[in-house]
Amino acid sequence: MPIITLQYDDLEKLTGTDKETIIKRAPMIGADIERIEEDYIDIEFFPDRPDLYSVEGVARAMRGFLDLETGLPEYGAKPYEVSISVSEDILKIRPFLGCAVVRGVSFNSESIKSLMDLQEDLHWGLGRNRKKVSIGVHDLRNVKPPFRYMAVDPGFEFVPLDYTEKMSMTEILEKHPKGTRFAHLVQGFDKYPIILDAQDNVLSFPPIINGTLTSVTEKTTDLFIDVTGLGEAVYTALNIVVTALAERGGQIEFVRVIRPGGEEMVLPNLEPETRLLTKAEVKSLLGMELSAEEIVKQLERMRFGAKALDEETVEVKVPAYRADILHNFDLIEDIAKGYGYDKIKGKVPETYTAGKSHPISLMRSSLNAILVGLGYYEVMPFTLTSEKINFENMRRPKTDDVTYVLHPISEDQTMVRTMLLPNLLEILALNQHRELPQKIFEVGEIATHGETGQHAAAVSIHPQANFTEVYEVVDALMRELMLPYEVKESEDPAFLEGRRADVYVRGKKIGVFGEFHPETINNFELGYAVVGFEIDLKDLIA
């Protein structure tokens, strides 16, 4: 989860109260204070609140929570003076574009850092490390509208941010730190995205790097913001950035986006979403009888627009920067925060029951203790994955027992995993900057044929990893569980032939272990030998 550094001077100025009050009350809006220093405070927010990834967003929320300024924030936008055209060829590469202009911002070193931190946190929180969303922030002084969003040949040259000499786009991907880090996002395309002004000056090479011409400094007052990506999260990110700048005194200005075929969009769209909420819904979830007027009061404290339509129904206006409001349950959660969790009275249940540990919990606890004792660290990957990770990267054929996501929002999360090992190999791939050896495990859920199951898996990566090592781990695990077992030759294509084995208990196959095939290792872009095992716990739990 993102940790936001808030400078006291800036926070007090934007919030209108003292730091002691903020420190005392901030945890009640859904935040954890990581550390309190002399000049600043570090606060950790949940990933579902990207609007709080900046000092401006936190100040806006705290003003409402402290009853200093309640209700829906109003951000008037001026008519557009700037336009940008989108070419046909860019639609196959990075088709979504959101833009805005913000004028009259007064910057210092702290506010510039806050803006850059917000940009990077949104890249992580909304953008899946720039894949889905990437944001460019530009000083308007040195460029001339109208702008163009188009695709150009890799040999196109410009001066990238933090450099003084021109580089081709190919050279940027091979030599520039940002280029080498994010080159995979444009891999496979014969042309690359670029944003140019009327005089062919470069604003941005999204999602890689901005041009040095539009660098933001303390002299910057007028900004052009571009957000490119693969879906509508682009518009959410745009709204969060421009409203944060408006909190710092900036004036938002529309931008006309001209798409292929003459279709026009005027952005940003800051119109709030309207929802209807009933007292009955609030009571069913919170267990409290709140009047419509009380519901309105708490929603306004949380910076929603709200009014009672009658004694039972409240109309709610959801700010355009609140990406987390997907259901009325989310509104009710904010009502509870506004009311105060500390004010909700506890109630003794009318029915008394005796509990005991579930067999699954007992098995998980045993496995955790054993694998930690064997030197492995526990991890908790996502349960959603893709066919590419679950099957193709593992060199395994697709099966017909998969539970697919009906409306996936990402090509990386289209199905519920049917095995654990692919997720563990993904984690190894994300941690190649860490020292070796790395030994990790998970005891978690999978889904096959529409039913959930429990698996345990572990992997180990280092130059000397081999079949004997993983065999010893499996043997120790089975002995600690006091389970007689036998091994037989395996045909699992994820592992290397002659260095793989299936595990049988009471004549039934429950798992597999071995050295991963070099192709499997390459598919996950790992550079060392990897061994691992996975066992099905269904019959063992029973």
DOTILUM-436797 format. One record per residue (C-alpha): residue number from 1; x, y, z; residue in one letter. Coordinates in Angstrom, 2 decimals. Example, Ala and Ser with C-alpha at 12.3 -4.5 7.8 and 13.67 -1.06 7.14 Angstrom:
2
R     i        xx        yy        zz   aa
R     1     12.30     -4.50      7.80    A
R     2     13.67     -1.06      7.14    S
This chain:
542
R     i        xx        yy        zz   aa
R     1      0.00      0.00      0.00    M
R     2      1.29      3.50     -0.79    P
R     3      2.91      5.53      1.98    I
R     4      2.46      9.27      1.52    I
R     5      4.88     11.78      3.04    T
R     6      3.08     14.91      4.23    L
R     7      5.06     18.02      5.18    Q
R     8      3.44     19.73      8.18    Y
R     9      3.76     23.28      6.82    D
R    10      2.06     22.36      3.57    D
R    11     -0.57     20.18      5.23    L
R    12     -1.53     22.79      7.84    E
R    13     -1.80     25.48      5.17    K
R    14     -4.03     23.39      2.90    L
R    15     -6.12     21.91      5.70    T
R    16     -6.59     25.01      7.84    G
R    17     -5.84     23.33     11.15    T
R    18     -2.87     22.28     13.25    D
R    19     -0.77     19.15     12.86    K
R    20     -1.74     17.73     16.27    E
R    21     -5.40     17.62     15.26    T
R    22     -4.54     16.01     11.93    I
R    23     -2.32     13.37     13.54    I
R    24     -5.05     12.52     16.06    K
R    25     -7.91     12.29     13.55    R
R    26     -6.25     10.99     10.36    A
R    27     -6.46      7.27     11.33    P
R    28    -10.26      7.56     11.55    M
R    29    -10.62      8.19      7.80    I
R    30     -8.94      4.87      6.99    G
R    31     -5.22      5.51      7.29    A
R    32     -2.31      4.08      9.25    D
R    33      0.36      6.43     10.56    I
R    34      3.74      4.89      9.74    E
R    35      6.01      7.42     11.39    R
R    36      5.88     10.91     12.91    I
R    37      8.95     13.07     12.35    E
R    38      9.79     16.65     13.27    E
R    39      8.93     18.13      9.86    D
R    40      6.66     15.53      8.30    Y
R    41      4.41     12.53      8.80    I
R    42      4.24      9.32      6.75    D
R    43      0.73      7.91      6.32    I
R    44     -0.26      4.66      4.62    E
R    45     -3.56      4.61      2.70    F
R    46     -5.48      1.72      1.20    F
R    47     -4.94      1.22     -2.56    P
R    48     -8.65      1.86     -3.25    D
R    49     -8.28      5.56     -2.32    R
R    50     -5.92      7.00     -4.97    P
R    51     -7.47     10.43     -4.35    D
R    52     -5.56     10.43     -1.03    L
R    53     -2.16      9.84     -2.63    Y
R    54     -1.22     13.53     -2.26    S
R    55     -1.13     16.20      0.41    V
R    56     -3.85     18.06     -1.53    E
R    57     -6.18     15.06     -1.48    G
R    58     -5.56     14.38      2.20    V
R    59     -6.17     18.05      3.07    A
R    60     -9.44     18.06      1.12    R
R    61    -10.66     14.95      2.96    A
R    62     -9.53     16.22      6.37    M
R    63    -11.30     19.58      5.95    R
R    64    -14.55     17.70      5.54    G
R    65    -13.88     15.18      8.29    F
R    66    -13.08     17.99     10.72    L
R    67    -16.22     19.95      9.67    D
R    68    -14.11     22.81      8.31    L
R    69    -15.49     22.50      4.78    E
R    70    -18.16     19.91      4.03    T
R    71    -20.07     18.80      0.97    G
R    72    -19.14     18.27     -2.65    L
R    73    -16.04     20.24     -3.76    P
R    74    -16.81     22.49     -6.72    E
R    75    -14.18     22.84     -9.43    Y
R    76    -15.24     25.23    -12.14    G
R    77    -13.50     24.63    -15.47    A
R    78    -12.92     27.31    -18.09    K
R    79    -13.70     26.77    -21.81    P
R    80    -10.96     25.14    -23.82    Y
R    81     -8.19     27.05    -25.55    E
R    82     -6.06     23.96    -26.20    V
R    83     -6.90     21.02    -28.45    S
R    84     -5.18     17.73    -29.28    I
R    85     -5.81     15.41    -32.21    S
R    86     -5.52     11.62    -32.02    V
R    87     -4.23      9.74    -35.07    S
R    88     -5.69      6.49    -36.34    E
R    89     -2.43      4.54    -35.99    D
R    90     -2.17      5.14    -32.23    I
R    91     -5.42      3.29    -31.53    L
R    92     -3.70     -0.09    -31.89    K
R    93     -0.93      0.86    -29.47    I
R    94     -2.29      2.98    -26.61    R
R    95     -5.81      4.10    -27.53    P
R    96     -7.11      6.05    -24.52    F
R    97     -6.15      9.69    -23.97    L
R    98     -7.27     12.15    -21.33    G
R    99     -6.03     15.76    -21.19    C
R   100     -6.51     18.95    -19.23    A
R   101     -4.89     22.34    -18.67    V
R   102     -4.42     23.83    -15.20    V
R   103     -3.35     27.48    -15.00    R
R   104     -2.15     29.76    -12.24    G
R   105     -0.43     27.18    -10.05    V
R   106      2.26     28.47     -7.70    S
R   107      5.01     25.90     -7.20    F
R   108      7.84     25.43     -4.77    N
R   109     10.13     22.46     -4.27    S
R   110      7.69     20.75     -1.87    E
R   111      4.65     21.12     -4.11    S
R   112      6.59     19.89     -7.15    I
R   113      7.66     16.83     -5.18    K
R   114      4.06     16.27     -4.08    S
R   115      2.91     16.36     -7.70    L
R   116      5.62     13.98     -8.86    M
R   117      4.89     11.60     -5.97    D
R   118      1.19     11.64     -6.83    L
R   119      2.07     10.87    -10.45    Q
R   120      4.18      7.85     -9.51    E
R   121      1.73      6.55     -6.90    D
R   122     -1.07      6.68     -9.49    L
R   123      1.16      4.82    -11.93    H
R   124      1.32      2.08     -9.32    W
R   125     -2.18      2.24     -7.81    G
R   126     -4.27      2.75    -10.97    L
R   127     -1.82      2.12    -13.76    G
R   128     -0.31     -1.29    -12.96    R
R   129      3.17      0.23    -13.20    N
R   130      2.26      2.43    -16.23    R
R   131      0.77     -0.40    -18.28    K
R   132     -2.88      0.68    -17.88    K
R   133     -2.26      4.36    -17.10    V
R   134      0.68      6.71    -17.54    S
R   135      0.66     10.41    -16.72    I
R   136      2.62     13.28    -18.22    G
R   137      2.76     16.74    -16.61    V
R   138      4.15     19.56    -18.79    H
R   139      5.07     23.22    -18.51    D
R   140      3.10     25.01    -21.24    L
R   141      5.60     27.87    -21.66    R
R   142      7.87     26.27    -24.24    N
R   143      5.30     24.48    -26.43    V
R   144      2.61     25.67    -28.77    K
R   145     -0.86     24.08    -29.22    P
R   146     -2.60     22.42    -30.95    P
R   147     -1.02     19.13    -29.93    F
R   148     -0.97     15.77    -31.71    R
R   149     -1.04     12.27    -30.23    Y
R   150      0.34      9.90    -32.85    M
R   151      2.71      7.02    -33.64    A
R   152      6.17      7.55    -35.14    V
R   153      9.09      5.39    -36.24    D
R   154     11.51      4.20    -33.52    P
R   155     14.26      6.31    -35.10    G
R   156     12.50      9.57    -34.18    F
R   157     14.83     11.74    -32.03    E
R   158     14.28     14.18    -29.17    F
R   159     15.92     15.21    -25.89    V
R   160     14.40     13.09    -23.08    P
R   161     13.93     14.28    -19.51    L
R   162     17.17     14.56    -17.49    D
R   163     19.33     14.48    -20.66    Y
R   164     20.85     17.25    -22.78    T
R   165     21.43     15.46    -26.09    E
R   166     18.97     14.02    -28.56    K
R   167     18.33     10.29    -28.52    M
R   168     16.28      8.12    -30.84    S
R   169     13.31      6.35    -29.27    M
R   170     15.16      3.06    -29.74    T
R   171     18.18      4.47    -27.88    E
R   172     15.93      5.71    -25.07    I
R   173     14.54      2.20    -24.60    L
R   174     18.05      0.75    -24.56    E
R   175     20.01      3.38    -22.59    K
R   176     17.76      5.72    -20.61    H
R   177     16.95      4.44    -17.06    P
R   178     13.22      4.96    -17.60    K
R   179     13.46      3.47    -21.07    G
R   180     15.09      0.24    -19.96    T
R   181     12.65     -0.08    -17.07    R
R   182      9.49      0.34    -19.14    F
R   183     10.58     -0.82    -22.61    A
R   184      8.40     -3.93    -22.31    H
R   185      5.28     -1.75    -22.46    L
R   186      5.90     -0.91    -26.14    V
R   187      7.60     -4.16    -27.08    Q
R   188      6.28     -5.71    -30.29    G
R   189      5.10     -2.48    -31.92    F
R   190      6.76     -1.16    -35.08    D
R   191      5.86      2.42    -34.12    K
R   192      5.85      4.20    -30.74    Y
R   193      3.44      6.75    -29.19    P
R   194      4.40     10.41    -29.03    I
R   195      2.77     13.76    -28.25    I
R   196      3.97     16.70    -30.36    L
R   197      3.10     20.39    -30.43    D
R   198      2.34     22.52    -33.49    A
R   199      6.08     22.99    -34.15    Q
R   200      6.99     19.30    -33.75    D
R   201      8.41     19.78    -30.26    N
R   202      8.08     16.66    -28.10    V
R   203      5.98     16.76    -24.95    L
R   204      5.96     13.06    -24.18    S
R   205      6.88      9.55    -25.29    F
R   206      4.16      7.74    -23.33    P
R   207      4.32      5.59    -21.28    P
R   208      8.13      5.91    -21.11    I
R   209      9.45      9.46    -20.62    I
R   210      8.65     13.15    -21.11    N
R   211     10.71     15.51    -23.21    G
R   212     13.07     17.80    -21.31    T
R   213     11.49     20.85    -22.99    L
R   214      8.40     20.74    -20.77    T
R   215     10.05     20.04    -17.40    S
R   216      8.14     21.46    -14.43    V
R   217     10.12     23.96    -12.30    T
R   218      9.34     26.49     -9.59    E
R   219      8.77     29.02    -12.38    K
R   220      5.99     26.92    -13.92    T
R   221      2.47     28.32    -13.60    T
R   222      0.48     26.73    -16.45    D
R   223      0.37     22.96    -16.94    L
R   224     -0.75     20.58    -19.64    F
R   225     -1.59     17.11    -18.34    I
R   226     -1.78     14.08    -20.60    D
R   227     -2.91     10.65    -19.42    V
R   228     -2.63      7.74    -21.83    T
R   229     -3.54      4.11    -21.36    G
R   230     -5.54      1.05    -22.21    L
R   231     -8.89      1.80    -20.56    G
R   232    -11.15      4.30    -18.82    E
R   233     -8.97      4.40    -15.70    A
R   234     -7.21      7.12    -17.73    V
R   235    -10.07      9.53    -17.01    Y
R   236    -10.09      8.72    -13.29    T
R   237     -6.37      9.42    -13.03    A
R   238     -6.85     12.71    -14.92    L
R   239     -9.59     13.81    -12.51    N
R   240     -7.44     13.02     -9.48    I
R   241     -4.47     15.02    -10.79    V
R   242     -6.39     18.12    -11.90    V
R   243     -8.48     18.35     -8.74    T
R   244     -5.34     18.03     -6.62    A
R   245     -3.83     20.95     -8.55    L
R   246     -7.07     22.91     -8.13    A
R   247     -6.77     22.40     -4.36    E
R   248     -3.45     24.26     -4.65    R
R   249     -5.12     27.21     -6.34    G
R   250     -4.97     26.14     -9.98    G
R   251     -7.72     26.93    -12.48    Q
R   252     -8.83     23.89    -14.47    I
R   253     -9.35     24.43    -18.18    E
R   254    -11.01     22.01    -20.59    F
R   255     -9.11     20.48    -23.51    V
R   256    -10.74     19.43    -26.76    R
R   257     -9.68     15.92    -27.82    V
R   258    -10.33     15.22    -31.52    I
R   259    -10.43     11.50    -32.24    R
R   260    -10.19      9.80    -35.67    P
R   261    -13.31     10.34    -37.74    G
R   262    -13.95     13.77    -36.21    G
R   263    -15.40     12.56    -32.89    E
R   264    -14.72     15.12    -30.16    E
R   265    -14.41     14.87    -26.39    M
R   266    -14.09     17.76    -23.97    V
R   267    -12.08     16.76    -20.91    L
R   268    -11.81     16.51    -17.97    P
R   269    -15.32     15.34    -17.13    N
R   270    -15.81     16.46    -13.54    L
R   271    -19.55     15.83    -13.35    E
R   272    -20.40     13.86    -10.20    P
R   273    -22.15     10.50    -10.40    E
R   274    -25.63     10.44     -8.85    T
R   275    -26.71      7.54     -6.61    R
R   276    -29.77      6.86     -4.47    L
R   277    -29.28      5.48     -0.97    L
R   278    -32.00      4.36      1.46    T
R   279    -32.11      4.26      5.24    K
R   280    -32.87      0.54      5.05    A
R   281    -29.59     -0.11      3.18    E
R   282    -27.63      1.78      5.80    V
R   283    -29.31     -0.04      8.68    K
R   284    -28.87     -3.47      7.09    S
R   285    -25.10     -2.97      6.90    L
R   286    -24.33     -0.84      9.97    L
R   287    -27.08     -2.09     12.27    G
R   288    -27.96      1.49     13.26    M
R   289    -31.12      3.49     12.69    E
R   290    -29.90      6.78     11.19    L
R   291    -32.27      9.44      9.95    S
R   292    -32.02     10.74      6.39    A
R   293    -30.71     14.04      7.78    E
R   294    -27.98     12.23      9.76    E
R   295    -26.99     10.23      6.67    I
R   296    -26.74     13.49      4.68    V
R   297    -24.58     15.04      7.40    K
R   298    -22.08     12.17      7.45    Q
R   299    -21.88     11.96      3.66    L
R   300    -21.13     15.68      3.47    E
R   301    -18.38     15.24      6.07    R
R   302    -16.84     12.70      3.69    M
R   303    -17.04     15.28      0.83    R
R   304    -20.03     13.88     -1.02    F
R   305    -22.93     15.98     -2.20    G
R   306    -26.10     14.76     -0.47    A
R   307    -29.72     15.75      0.10    K
R   308    -32.74     13.95      1.53    A
R   309    -35.42     13.35     -1.10    L
R   310    -37.82     12.13      1.59    D
R   311    -37.62     10.47      5.00    E
R   312    -36.31      7.23      3.50    E
R   313    -34.14      8.17      0.50    T
R   314    -30.98     10.24      0.07    V
R   315    -29.59     11.46     -3.25    E
R   316    -25.80     11.28     -3.30    V
R   317    -23.40     13.09     -5.62    K
R   318    -20.11     11.19     -5.90    V
R   319    -17.05     13.35     -6.74    P
R   320    -15.36     12.56    -10.05    A
R   321    -12.08     11.81     -8.27    Y
R   322    -13.55      9.01     -6.09    R
R   323    -12.56      5.91     -8.06    A
R   324    -13.49      3.58     -5.20    D
R   325    -17.26      4.10     -5.13    I
R   326    -18.52      1.07     -7.04    L
R   327    -21.57      0.17     -4.94    H
R   328    -23.79      1.71     -2.28    N
R   329    -21.88     -0.41      0.23    F
R   330    -18.93      1.90     -0.39    D
R   331    -21.08      4.91      0.50    L
R   332    -22.24      3.20      3.70    I
R   333    -18.62      2.53      4.66    E
R   334    -17.93      6.26      4.38    D
R   335    -21.05      7.02      6.46    I
R   336    -19.57      4.81      9.20    A
R   337    -16.27      6.68      8.98    K
R   338    -18.05     10.04      9.15    G
R   339    -20.19      8.91     12.09    Y
R   340    -17.11      7.51     13.81    G
R   341    -16.32      3.86     14.37    Y
R   342    -15.50      4.77     17.96    D
R   343    -19.12      5.94     18.46    K
R   344    -20.74      2.73     17.23    I
R   345    -21.88      0.87     20.32    K
R   346    -21.09     -2.79     20.72    G
R   347    -23.92     -5.26     21.15    K
R   348    -23.84     -8.70     22.70    V
R   349    -25.14    -11.32     20.22    P
R   350    -28.51    -12.81     21.15    E
R   351    -27.30    -16.29     20.23    T
R   352    -24.31    -17.84     21.94    Y
R   353    -22.25    -20.43     20.07    T
R   354    -19.08    -22.37     20.74    A
R   355    -16.41    -22.28     18.07    G
R   356    -13.52    -24.48     17.14    K
R   357    -10.73    -24.40     14.61    S
R   358    -11.69    -25.40     11.08    H
R   359     -9.78    -28.37      9.62    P
R   360     -8.48    -26.10      6.83    I
R   361     -7.10    -23.64      9.40    S
R   362     -5.43    -26.46     11.29    L
R   363     -3.80    -27.80      8.12    M
R   364     -2.66    -24.31      7.02    R
R   365     -1.19    -23.66     10.46    S
R   366      0.75    -26.93     10.38    S
R   367      2.09    -26.32      6.87    L
R   368      3.09    -22.75      7.70    N
R   369      5.05    -23.88     10.72    A
R   370      6.79    -26.66      8.79    I
R   371      7.75    -24.57      5.76    L
R   372      8.93    -21.61      7.83    V
R   373     11.03    -24.08      9.79    G
R   374     12.52    -25.28      6.50    L
R   375     13.65    -21.73      5.70    G
R   376     10.82    -20.55      3.42    Y
R   377      9.02    -17.20      3.61    Y
R   378      5.24    -17.02      3.23    E
R   379      3.73    -14.87      0.46    V
R   380      0.11    -14.09     -0.50    M
R   381     -0.30    -13.56     -4.26    P
R   382     -3.56    -12.60     -5.98    F
R   383     -5.99    -15.40     -6.79    T
R   384     -6.80    -13.88    -10.19    L
R   385     -4.43    -14.58    -13.05    T
R   386     -4.40    -15.14    -16.82    S
R   387     -4.17    -18.10    -19.17    E
R   388     -0.73    -16.92    -20.24    K
R   389      0.65    -17.11    -16.70    I
R   390     -1.35    -20.12    -15.54    N
R   391     -0.80    -22.31    -18.60    F
R   392      1.44    -20.93    -21.36    E
R   393      4.32    -19.79    -19.18    N
R   394      4.19    -23.12    -17.35    M
R   395      4.26    -25.09    -20.63    R
R   396      1.05    -26.78    -19.55    R
R   397     -1.98    -27.38    -21.80    P
R   398     -5.14    -25.38    -21.12    K
R   399     -7.78    -27.31    -19.21    T
R   400    -11.57    -27.16    -19.20    D
R   401    -11.93    -26.70    -15.43    D
R   402    -11.18    -22.94    -15.42    V
R   403    -13.41    -20.34    -13.74    T
R   404    -13.23    -17.20    -15.90    Y
R   405    -13.92    -13.60    -14.88    V
R   406    -17.08    -12.48    -16.68    L
R   407    -16.03     -8.85    -17.24    H
R   408    -12.24     -8.63    -16.65    P
R   409    -10.78     -5.14    -16.32    I
R   410     -7.29     -6.31    -17.18    S
R   411     -5.78     -8.90    -19.50    E
R   412     -3.64     -9.99    -16.54    D
R   413     -6.68    -10.99    -14.46    Q
R   414     -9.06    -13.00    -16.62    T
R   415     -9.46    -16.19    -14.58    M
R   416     -9.20    -17.70    -11.12    V
R   417     -5.96    -19.61    -10.75    R
R   418     -6.04    -23.41    -10.89    T
R   419     -2.58    -23.79     -9.33    M
R   420     -0.20    -21.83     -7.11    L
R   421      3.24    -22.30     -8.69    L
R   422      2.76    -19.73    -11.50    P
R   423      2.03    -17.01     -8.93    N
R   424      5.13    -17.90     -6.94    L
R   425      7.27    -17.72    -10.07    L
R   426      5.75    -14.30    -10.80    E
R   427      6.85    -13.10     -7.37    I
R   428     10.39    -14.35     -8.02    L
R   429     10.37    -12.42    -11.30    A
R   430      9.35     -9.22     -9.47    L
R   431     12.12     -9.63     -6.89    N
R   432     15.17    -10.26     -9.07    Q
R   433     16.83     -7.23     -7.48    H
R   434     16.88     -9.11     -4.15    R
R   435     19.79    -11.28     -3.09    E
R   436     19.73    -15.05     -3.54    L
R   437     18.73    -17.61     -2.47    P
R   438     15.03    -16.79     -2.36    Q
R   439     12.67    -19.38     -0.89    K
R   440      8.95    -18.63     -0.75    I
R   441      5.75    -20.59     -0.21    F
R   442      1.98    -20.20     -0.16    E
R   443     -0.87    -22.19      1.30    V
R   444     -3.90    -20.85     -0.53    G
R   445     -7.04    -21.28     -2.57    E
R   446     -7.42    -22.39     -6.16    I
R   447    -10.59    -22.98     -8.18    A
R   448    -11.41    -25.85    -10.53    T
R   449    -14.78    -26.87    -12.00    H
R   450    -16.41    -23.96    -10.16    G
R   451    -15.27    -25.16     -6.73    E
R   452    -12.51    -23.88     -4.49    T
R   453     -9.72    -26.05     -3.18    G
R   454     -6.66    -25.72     -0.98    Q
R   455     -3.13    -26.17     -2.30    H
R   456      0.35    -25.71     -0.85    A
R   457      3.34    -24.78     -3.00    A
R   458      6.91    -23.58     -2.59    A
R   459      9.76    -22.51     -4.87    V
R   460     13.47    -21.92     -4.40    S
R   461     15.80    -19.98     -6.72    I
R   462     19.59    -19.87     -6.62    H
R   463     22.45    -21.07     -8.86    P
R   464     22.74    -24.49     -7.17    Q
R   465     19.00    -25.30     -6.95    A
R   466     18.44    -28.93     -7.96    N
R   467     16.14    -31.94     -7.75    F
R   468     17.74    -33.29     -4.59    T
R   469     17.01    -30.07     -2.72    E
R   470     13.29    -30.04     -3.49    V
R   471     13.00    -33.80     -2.91    Y
R   472     14.42    -33.31      0.58    E
R   473     11.91    -30.51      1.28    V
R   474      8.97    -32.65      0.12    V
R   475     10.24    -35.59      2.16    D
R   476     10.58    -33.46      5.29    A
R   477      7.12    -32.00      4.77    L
R   478      5.44    -35.39      4.38    M
R   479      7.28    -36.84      7.37    R
R   480      6.30    -33.90      9.58    E
R   481      2.68    -34.42      8.48    L
R   482      3.15    -38.13      9.30    M
R   483      1.90    -39.13      5.85    L
R   484      3.30    -42.28      4.16    P
R   485      3.92    -41.40      0.52    Y
R   486      5.60    -42.61     -2.63    E
R   487      6.94    -40.88     -5.73    V
R   488      6.62    -41.86     -9.35    K
R   489      8.05    -40.50    -12.57    E
R   490      6.14    -37.40    -13.69    S
R   491      5.24    -36.11    -17.15    E
R   492      4.49    -32.53    -16.05    D
R   493      5.92    -30.32    -18.85    P
R   494      6.60    -27.43    -16.43    A
R   495      9.54    -29.44    -15.09    F
R   496     12.67    -30.88    -16.62    L
R   497     12.41    -34.47    -17.86    E
R   498     14.25    -36.86    -15.56    G
R   499     14.19    -34.32    -12.74    R
R   500     10.52    -34.35    -11.86    R
R   501      8.25    -36.60     -9.81    A
R   502      4.61    -37.01     -8.81    D
R   503      3.64    -37.50     -5.17    V
R   504      1.16    -40.24     -4.21    Y
R   505     -0.61    -40.83     -0.90    V
R   506     -2.67    -44.00     -0.47    R
R   507     -2.39    -44.63     -4.20    G
R   508     -3.74    -41.20     -5.23    K
R   509     -1.68    -38.48     -6.89    K
R   510     -1.68    -35.34     -4.75    I
R   511      1.20    -33.30     -6.13    G
R   512      4.33    -32.79     -8.19    V
R   513      7.87    -31.49     -7.61    F
R   514     11.12    -31.04     -9.48    G
R   515     13.46    -28.72    -11.36    E
R   516     11.65    -26.29    -13.61    F
R   517     12.24    -26.60    -17.34    H
R   518     14.59    -23.93    -18.80    P
R   519     11.77    -22.72    -21.03    E
R   520      9.52    -22.25    -17.99    T
R   521     12.29    -20.29    -16.30    I
R   522     12.76    -18.13    -19.41    N
R   523      9.01    -17.54    -19.72    N
R   524      9.10    -15.87    -16.30    F
R   525     12.35    -14.07    -17.23    E
R   526     14.29    -15.68    -14.39    L
R   527     18.04    -16.04    -14.67    G
R   528     18.80    -18.93    -12.30    Y
R   529     17.78    -22.50    -11.63    A
R   530     14.42    -22.85     -9.87    V
R   531     12.91    -25.86     -8.07    V
R   532      9.48    -26.21     -6.54    G
R   533      6.57    -28.38     -5.52    F
R   534      2.79    -28.15     -5.28    E
R   535      0.40    -30.46     -3.46    I
R   536     -3.40    -30.67     -3.32    D
R   537     -4.59    -30.61      0.29    L
R   538     -8.16    -31.75     -0.32    K
R   539     -7.78    -35.37      0.78    D
R   540     -5.17    -34.51      3.41    L
R   541     -7.56    -32.09      5.14    I
R   542    -10.37    -34.64      5.04    A
